[in-house]
Every structure is written in structure tokens, then in C-alpha cells.
Amino acid sequence: MASKPERSAVAEKYDIADLSIAGVTGLAFTLIVLFVCVVPLTDIASGRDFVVYWATGQQLVHHANPYDVEAMMRIEHSAGLTATTGVMLMRNPPWALPLAYLLGFVGLRTAALLWSLALLACLIVSVRLLWQIHGRPGNYLHWLGVSFAPAVLCLMMGQTSLLILLGLVLFLRLHHSQPLLAGMSICICALKPHLFLPFGIVLLAWIFVSRSYRILAGVTVAIAASCAAAFCIDPSGWGDYAHMMRTGAVTEQVPCLSVALRVWLSPQTMVLTYLPAVFVCAWALGYFWRRRHAWDWMKDGSVLMLVSLLTAPYSWIYDDCIAIPALLEGAYQTRSRMLLAVLALASILLEVEFFTSIKIYSFFYLWTAPAWLAWYLYATGKTNRCVNIAQDGAA
């Protein structure tokens, strides 16, 4: 049994570690708040992906085609967005159009401020809900989620991934107590369905195995309402979207493993981009089936979400913010302060890469999704899961 001085030394060590985490992450959060405050005072708003959503809203408010390349280019360039790849279009499915529609009623800077505040609120609420899910621990580890580099970059770019994070966390929080609302919440993730292919397959299987039909009802209601709203706003939206996707497939260099596989093996063979997700969907069903009687969305779902992110047909660095639930679950489980420091340093390294002018489409960012999965498996003491993953896939 440890003596009182030894216990005090250990407690002091842990307090210092917690305070160090709080200091580093608190500084990152301060930078986030400062960024939000200066958005309406500068031209930052015109240099973000957010302009695409605002331009889409402008088209919708004026009853015009939001997938019209020439019209969108005029609006984006007049707003100050200079994309080296040409015009940028909103690739989210048409049920996301009501979200962009609301932005069309206000000016660019006002919309940018409101949008940034909404994304910041999504991040803070998501992390707080995760803190509650884990029993409100009395430490500073949740700050690792608030300052996670992909979340910071998502806020700066004005992307929708933080909305998706909130939808995922609400599902994790509500799927036992309020399944109807949980089903409606997970529909927010349909803003970027390609990030959730294995996750979605297992969710559907779990609904039928556990007879959680109220979640399915919530999904159905939310999707139907979103599609109805999109149709009222733009009756030809689905047709225009289909035409845009046929003629403007994702061919640019996206820093994810699936796209890298296609680029390295056969750049013109688009099917290679989807092969990893197809194989992992098959593995995911086997992975779920072996655990179906004791399935835990917080634990088993964390592995599934990280693997889904790893094998997505395409994803950007800011999409990694949906890994926050899994990484915080690992942070709360591990007793290694070194592993927590590694996670914080990895986040800082990512920010350094971004702010040292490494372009967002660079393959330098390929390390992130594998790193989050490897860190989680090691932090939760489940390094043998790497072997289990291969065995499940072969079975």
C-alpha cells in the first residue's frame, strides 16, 4: 500500500498533467473565440468554404438553380472567394438545402458570424454532452475535444461537419431514453452520408435486431420532412443535383486513403474509391453480429465510427471532428498521461501543418484517420482488436 507522501506525489503529478492539458487546450479555445469575433470585422468570411453555402442560399432565395456553375461562380467571386479549382458547389444531398436557404436572407458577413456562432455552439454542446455521458468526470479531459484540431479547422473553414458531430452525439445520448428523437438526430449525419457507410449499415441491422423501431420512425420522419422542405424551396433540386453529380464527380485530390488508393493504382478507375468502404461494410456486419447481444454504441460504435472515417470514399481533414466521441471515450478510459499528451501533440501537429501553408488537399494529411484509430485501440487497451478486425473480416 502506498504511503501518504507517495499518494500525494501521484496526485500532484496528475493535477499538473490536467492543468497542462487545460492550459494548452484553453489557449486553442481562446483562439477559436477570437476568430469568431473578428469574422464580421474583416474579409475572413470571403475566404472560407462557408461562402458556398451562402451563395447556394442566395440562389435559392431568388428561385434560381443552386447548381448553376456560371451563376454560382459569379456570386462566389463577387464575395471574394478565389478557388484555384474553379467554382465550388454544395455537394451535400438536397435535403440540406433548407439549411443553406436560411443563409440567403442575410448579407455575407452577418451570415458568416451567425454560422460561426452556430458551429461553435455545436462543438461546445457536443463536448458537454459527451462529458455528461461519461458521468461528469472532475477533470479537464473534455477540453481535448473542444480544442481538437479538425474541429478548429472545421470552424475556420465554415464546414458542416460540426453539425454532423452534434447529430452523432445526440444519438449516443438519446438512443436509450428517447429513441424517436435519437432517430431524428442521427439524420443530421445524412448531410455527409459518405462518412457513415459502415456505421449506417450496422445501425440499420441493430435497429431490427434490437427492435428499436422508434429510432427508424424518427429517421423516416426527419428525412421525409427534410425532403419535403427541400422540394418546397426548390422543386427541381433533386434533378439538378443528380445532373451535377453525374457531370462533376469528385475527381480532385482529396487527402483520404480511398482517394489515395485510386490515385496510386489507377486514377481514372473511380470504382477504386469505393472499394474500401464496400469491404468494410461487409466486415462491419460481421463485427456487429458477434456483439449483437451486448452492443454498446459508445464503445463498439467508437471503433465502427473510426473505421468508417478511415475508409470513407472521400473525406477532408475537418471531417475528422466526428472522431471526437471515440477519442474522448479513449481519453476517459486510459490511465496513461503519456497517451493523452500524444493526442494533444498530434492535434497541435495537425494545426502546424495547416498553418504552415500545407494545402488542405495535400496528402500530408493522410496520417490522421489511421492515427486516431490506432490511438483509440491502444488507449482503451484493445490493441488485440486489430487482430480481431482482420479475423472478423475473414470469417
Secondary structure as the mmCIF struct_conf table of DSSP 4:
data_model
#
loop_
_struct_conf.conf_type_id
_struct_conf.id
_struct_conf.beg_label_comp_id
_struct_conf.beg_label_asym_id
_struct_conf.beg_label_seq_id
_struct_conf.end_label_comp_id
_struct_conf.end_label_asym_id
_struct_conf.end_label_seq_id
HELX_RH_AL_P HELX_RH_AL_P1 LYS A 4 VAL A 38
HELX_RH_3T_P HELX_RH_3T_P1 VAL A 39 LEU A 41
BEND BEND1 THR A 42 ASP A 43
HELX_RH_3T_P HELX_RH_3T_P2 ILE A 44 GLY A 47
BEND BEND2 ARG A 48 ARG A 48
TURN_TY1_P TURN_TY1_P1 ASP A 49 ASP A 49
HELX_RH_AL_P HELX_RH_AL_P2 PHE A 50 VAL A 61
TURN_TY1_P TURN_TY1_P2 HIS A 62 HIS A 63
TURN_TY1_P TURN_TY1_P3 PRO A 66 TYR A 67
HELX_RH_AL_P HELX_RH_AL_P3 VAL A 69 SER A 78
TURN_TY1_P TURN_TY1_P4 ALA A 79 GLY A 80
TURN_TY1_P TURN_TY1_P5 THR A 84 THR A 85
BEND BEND3 GLY A 86 GLY A 86
BEND BEND4 ASN A 92 ASN A 92
HELX_RH_3T_P HELX_RH_3T_P3 PRO A 94 ALA A 96
HELX_RH_AL_P HELX_RH_AL_P4 LEU A 97 LEU A 103
TURN_TY1_P TURN_TY1_P6 GLY A 104 PHE A 105
BEND BEND5 VAL A 106 VAL A 106
HELX_RH_AL_P HELX_RH_AL_P5 LEU A 108 ILE A 133
TURN_TY1_P TURN_TY1_P7 HIS A 134 GLY A 135
BEND BEND6 GLY A 138 TYR A 140
TURN_TY1_P TURN_TY1_P8 LEU A 141 HIS A 142
HELX_RH_AL_P HELX_RH_AL_P6 TRP A 143 VAL A 146
TURN_TY1_P TURN_TY1_P9 SER A 147 SER A 147
HELX_RH_AL_P HELX_RH_AL_P7 ALA A 149 MET A 157
TURN_TY1_P TURN_TY1_P10 GLY A 158 GLY A 158
BEND BEND7 THR A 160 THR A 160
HELX_RH_AL_P HELX_RH_AL_P8 SER A 161 LEU A 174
TURN_TY1_P TURN_TY1_P11 HIS A 175 SER A 177
HELX_RH_AL_P HELX_RH_AL_P9 PRO A 179 ILE A 186
HELX_RH_3T_P HELX_RH_3T_P4 CYS A 187 LEU A 191
BEND BEND8 LYS A 192 LYS A 192
HELX_RH_3T_P HELX_RH_3T_P5 PRO A 193 PHE A 196
HELX_RH_AL_P HELX_RH_AL_P10 LEU A 197 SER A 210
TURN_TY1_P TURN_TY1_P12 ARG A 211 ARG A 211
HELX_RH_AL_P HELX_RH_AL_P11 TYR A 213 ILE A 233
TURN_TY1_P TURN_TY1_P13 PRO A 235 SER A 236
HELX_RH_AL_P HELX_RH_AL_P12 GLY A 237 THR A 247
BEND BEND9 GLY A 248 GLY A 248
BEND BEND10 VAL A 250 VAL A 250
BEND BEND11 GLU A 252 GLU A 252
BEND BEND12 PRO A 255 CYS A 256
HELX_RH_AL_P HELX_RH_AL_P13 LEU A 257 LEU A 265
TURN_TY1_P TURN_TY1_P14 PRO A 267 GLN A 268
HELX_RH_3T_P HELX_RH_3T_P6 MET A 270 THR A 273
TURN_TY1_P TURN_TY1_P15 TYR A 274 TYR A 274
HELX_RH_AL_P HELX_RH_AL_P14 LEU A 275 TRP A 289
TURN_TY1_P TURN_TY1_P16 ARG A 290 ARG A 291
HELX_RH_3T_P HELX_RH_3T_P7 ARG A 292 ALA A 294
TURN_TY1_P TURN_TY1_P17 TRP A 297 LYS A 299
HELX_RH_AL_P HELX_RH_AL_P15 ASP A 300 LEU A 310
TURN_TY1_P TURN_TY1_P18 THR A 311 THR A 311
BEND BEND13 PRO A 313 TYR A 314
HELX_RH_3T_P HELX_RH_3T_P8 ILE A 317 ALA A 323
HELX_RH_AL_P HELX_RH_AL_P16 ILE A 324 GLN A 333
HELX_RH_AL_P HELX_RH_AL_P17 ARG A 337 PHE A 355
TURN_TY1_P TURN_TY1_P19 THR A 356 SER A 357
TURN_TY1_P TURN_TY1_P20 ILE A 360 TYR A 361
HELX_RH_3T_P HELX_RH_3T_P9 PHE A 363 TRP A 367
HELX_RH_AL_P HELX_RH_AL_P18 THR A 368 ALA A 379
TURN_TY1_P TURN_TY1_P21 THR A 380 GLY A 381
TURN_TY1_P TURN_TY1_P22 THR A 383 ASN A 384
HELX_RH_AL_P HELX_RH_AL_P19 ARG A 385 ALA A 394
#
